[in-house]
Amino acid sequence: MGQRGFVKRRGTTWTAYWKVEMPSGWKQRSKGGFPTKREAQRYLTDTLAALQSGTFADPSKVTLGDFLLHRWLPTKRTTLRPSTYDSYRRNIELHIVPAIGHVKLQQLSADQLDRFYADKLESGRLRGDGRGLAPKTVRYLHTTLHRALADAVRKNLIPRNVAAAADPPKLRQAGSGVMKTWTPDELRRFLLGVADDALGPAFWLAATTGMRRGEVLGLRWMDIDFPAGRLSVSQTVLNVAYEVVISTPKTSRGRRSIALDPPTLSILSRHRQNQLAQGGKDSAPPEASGLVFCHSDGGPIHPDLFTQSFERATKRLGLARIRLHDLRHTHATLGLAAGIPAKVMSDRLGHATVAFTQDVYMHAIPRMEEEAAQQIADLVLGPGSDEAFP
């Protein structure tokens, strides 16, 4: 069996043609829509090579579901963090494939994606309560599709990424209701209220450092330098398909050193002493696992358990309901409002850039600018200049 082909310009795009020798004779196949001759030729070359090796599958017959589940996901298992891979898998299996998995990959359109996003926003929850998914969740579905289709373009399965022309929901700006923070008084009430809780020291650390949930649970005693008053973030505890997995920070900026205040150091020191004094046949010293916050056998605490404990404590204390992650936002907002430079807070939080920190916490910065304006006026014109210069 042999095959041959060529490329030809049709209107403003290029089309690849190839012939396959079948028992009944030569059959011509084609695929168009390539913006350049080079891309059409590359597709033709890959197609002829696949035909020669017997691995060719007619793209026109490949569905979106087949591509995502059997071609794209398997290649991502070794290149993504376990938690990221699991989130892709769940989104594909639970939301994308049931809704549009039957659509042929080459026939998928931006309009179909727009309708898919709209349906998920209106009634996309799997619990059958008729409620829709959050805009952030739907946008993550879009991100998954965009990345997968970009790979399909690169592999010449489709001529262009239709997700690039789709309109996913826009996210609300920080401070519009998604992010909630406590006042200093509310945070103080919370910290005093959980002082005797088993996870009290972990909540305290999260509140006074802005560390992420997984970073707090992944902290080891060897990561804390008590004399220097600092800790190093070097590993994190993740929830992957409800299994606890210990991993490393997602980015290099996530690996960082954080200064600790004296009260936090004191609480951590006392927590270590209590941990060592527990004893018992089912207990293990901190050195057994190295984790600062762990079960009596030294095993890591499940992230969901940590979140649920926080929610119960908040309800018990009668405080405004916020998410556990909002302790991080509270730390950042209070720090910026107190005049701590954005660069310092960005390093402390492990953000990729200072610009990201400023964008997320923009609601706290205007107050800083107002105070700066008054301080400059006082410096130049003297205190009470508003009265001297009516």
N, C-alpha and C positions, 0 to 999 in steps of 0.2 A: 504494500500500500504506500502511495506517495502523495505529496501535497505541494502546492505552489501558491504564490499570492502576489499582490501588488497593492499600492495605495493610489488614490485618485482624489482630486479636489472636486467637491460638490458644493457650489455656492460659496459660502464663507467658511466652510469646515472641510475636513478631510475624512475619507472613508477608507477602511482597510478591507480588501477582498482576498479571499483565499479559496482554493479548490481542494476538495478532499476526494481521493479516489475510493469509491465504494464498489462493492461487487456489481452493482447495477450501472456503474459508470461514474463520471465526475459530477460532484455536487458543489455548487458555489455557495459560499457563506460570506457575510459582510457585517461590518460594524462601523457606524459612522458617528459624527458629532465631535471628532477630535479637532481642537482649535489650531493645531499646527501639523505639518507634514511629519515632523520628527516624532510626535507622540503617536500618530497613526502607524508609522513605521515600527516604532518600538513595540506597539501592541501586536502588529503582524508578526514580528520576529518572535515574541514570546509565545504567540499562538501556535506558530509553526513548530517551535521547539516542544511545546506541550503535546501537540499532535504526534510528533515523532516519538516522544517518550511514552505516549499512551496515557497522559495525565490530564488531557484537556477536557474541560466541562463547559458546555455551551453556556456563556453568560446569560443568554436570553432565557434560560430555563432555571437559573438560580434565583431563589426567593430571598428576601431580606432575612427571614428567619434562618434559612439554611446557612447563609453567609455569616451571620452573627454567631450562631451557636456552634457551627462545625468548622468554620474557617478562621474567623477573627478571634473569638475568645480563646481557643487553644493556643494561639500564638502569643497571647498576652499573659498567660499564667506565669511564665518565668521572667517577664520584664516589668511586672507591676508589683507594688506592695500587696501582700495578701488581702488587706482590708479594701484596697482599691479594686482589685480583681473581683472580690466578692460583691462589692457594690455594683460593679458592671454586670456581673452575672445575674444578680437579683433583679436589677432594672430590666435587663433583656428578657429574662424568663417570666417575670411577673407582669410587666407592663407593655413592653414593645412587641414581643412575639405574639401574645394573644390578640393584640389590636391590629397590627399591620404586618405581622410576620409572613402572611400569605402573599403579599405584594411582590411581584417580580422585581429583582434588584434594579434592572435596567428601566423599569417602568415607574419607579418611585419618583414622586414629584414633591416640590416644595409645598404645593397646595395641600397634598395629603398629610405632610408633616404638620402644617398649620392646623388642620382639622384635628389631628391626633393630639396636639398640645391643648387645643381648646376643649376637647372631650375630657382630657385628664384634669384640667382645671375645674371643670364643671362637676364631674362625678367619677373621679379616678381612683378613689380609695377602694381597697380590696375587702374592707369589712362589710360592704353592702349597706352602708348608712346613707348613701346618696351624696356624700360630700366629696368635694374635689381635692386634688393634691395641692400642696403649697406651691406658689410660683417658683421657689428655689428648687423644689424637687423636680418640677417639670423642666426647668432649665437644665438640670443635671441630666435628665433623659436626653435633651437636645445635645448636650456636650458629648454624651456617650455615642449618639448617632453620628455626630459630626466627625468624631475621631475615627469611628469605624468606616464611614464612607470615604474619608480621606485616604485610608489604607486601600479601599476598593479602587479608588482612582489610581493610586500609585501602582496597583497590581493590574491596571488596565481592564478591570471588570466593568467599569462605568466611565464615561467620558468626563463627567464633572460631579462635584459634590453638591447635591441639591439642598443639603442642610445649610449650606452657606447662604442660600437665598430664602430660607425659611425665617419666620418671625417668632422666636421663643418669647415667653413672657419676660418682661423687664422686672428686675428686682427693685424693691423699694429701697430708698436711701437709708443709711444708718440713722437711727434715731426716730424713724417714722412708725415705730411700733414693734419692729422685729427685735431690736436690741432693748433690753430693759436693765437698768442698773439700780443699785441701792444708794441711799445717801450715806454719809459717814456714820450717822446715828443708827441707821438700820443695820449697817455692816457690823457695827460695834455690838448691837443687841444680838445679832446672829452668832458672832464669835464667842461672846460670853455664854450664850445659851447652849452651845455645843461643846463647851470646855470639857465636860465630863463624858462626852460620847466617845465610843470606841474609835470613830473616824474623825473626831474633833481635830486632832493635829493635822490630818490631811486636808480638812476644810480650811484650817488656818493657813496652811502653806499655799493653797490655791489662791486664797484671798490676798495674801501679802506679797505674792510673787507674780501673779497673773499666769501661772503655768497651766497648760492644758490638762485635761483629765488624765489622759494616758501618760503624760509626763510625770504627774504627781505619783500615779500608781507604779510607774516604772523606776522611780528613784531608788537608788541603793545607798547604803551607809557609806560605801567607799566613794560615792559621788559628793559627799558633804565634807568640806574642810572647815571644821569648827574654829580652829585658831584664826583662819583668814576670814571667817564669816561669809563663806560663799558655797554655792553648790554648782555642779555641772550637770547639764541635761545631756544624757548620752544614750538613753534607751526609753522606750515607751511601751505601754501595755495596750493592746488593741482587742477589739471585739470582732472576730471574723466568723460569721455564721454561728454566732453565740459561743464560740470557742475562744478562750483567752490565748492570745499570741503575743509574745514579747518580740518587739522589733526595734528598729533604730529610727531616729527622727527623719521625717520625710525630706527635709532639705538641709543643706549645710548650715543655714542660718538657724535651723532648729537646734543644732548642737551649740550650746552657749553656756556661759558662766553667769550666774545671777547672784547679786549681793543680797545678804540676809540681814534683817534688823535684829537687834539684841533680843526682843521678846520672842521672835520666831526661833532663834537659836536656842533659847531657853526651853521653849516648848518641845523642840525636837530632841534636845538632850534629855529632858524628863521622859519623853516618849520612849527613848532608847532604854533608859533605866527600867521603866515599867515592862518593856518587852523582854528584857533580860531576866527580870524577876518573876515572870509568869511561871516558868518551869512546868513540870507535869510531864507525864509520859507521852502525851499527844502534842506537846509543844516542842519548838525548836528554837535555838538562839538565832538572833538576826543573821549571824554569819552563815547559817544553813542555806539561805536563799539569797541573802544580801539585800533583800527588799526592805525599805523603811516601813511600808504599809503592806501587811500581808496577813494571811490567816495564821492560826496557831501552828500549823504544820509547815509554815514558810511559803505556802503557795500564794500566787498573786490574787488580788481581789478583782472580781469581775467588774469591768467598767459600768455595766448596767446597775449592779448592786450599789456602787458608789453614787450614781445618779439618784437611785430610788431612796437611798438614805438621806441625801441632801433634800429631796422633795418632802420627805416625812418630817425632817427637822424644821424646814421652813414653815410647814403647815402647823406644826406643834407650837412654834413660837409666834404664830399670828402675823408673820411678816408678809409683805407683798410678794406674790409668787413670781420668781424669776427662774431661769434655767441655771443649771450648774455652770454652764459655759459663761453665763453672765457675771459670774464672780471675776472672770478674766476681764470682761468689759468694765466692770466696776473698778477694778484695780487700775486699768488704763485711764479711764475717765477721771477718776479722782487724782491720779498722778499728773495728768495734763492740766487739769483745772488748778492744781496747786502750783503750777509753773515749771514742772519738770520738763526739760527740752524733749521735743518729739524724738530726736535721735536716741536719747537715753531710753525712752519708753519703747522705741522700736527694737533696740538691742535686747532689752529686758524681755519683751514678748516674743522675740524670735521671728519678727516679720521679715519678709523678703526685702522691703525697701522702706525708707522713712515716708515716702509719698503714700504708700499703702496705709501706714499708721495714721497719717494726717487725714486721708480720705475717710477711713472708717470712723475716726473719732472727731470728725469735723465739728460736731455739735458742742464739743468741749473747748475748742480752740477760740471761738469768738469771745468768750469770757476772758481768755488769756490776752487777746488783743486789746480788749477794752481796758484791762488792768495795765497793760503795757503803755497804752496811750496816756493814761493818767500819770503813770510813773515818770514818763518822759517829760510831760508837762510840768510836773513837780520839780524835776531835776533842772529844767531850763528856766522856768519862771518862778520857781519856789512854791512851797506848799500854799494852798489856798488861792492859787492863781485864778480860779474861776470867779472869785470875788473881786480881785484886783483889776481884772480885765473883763468887765461886763460886756 
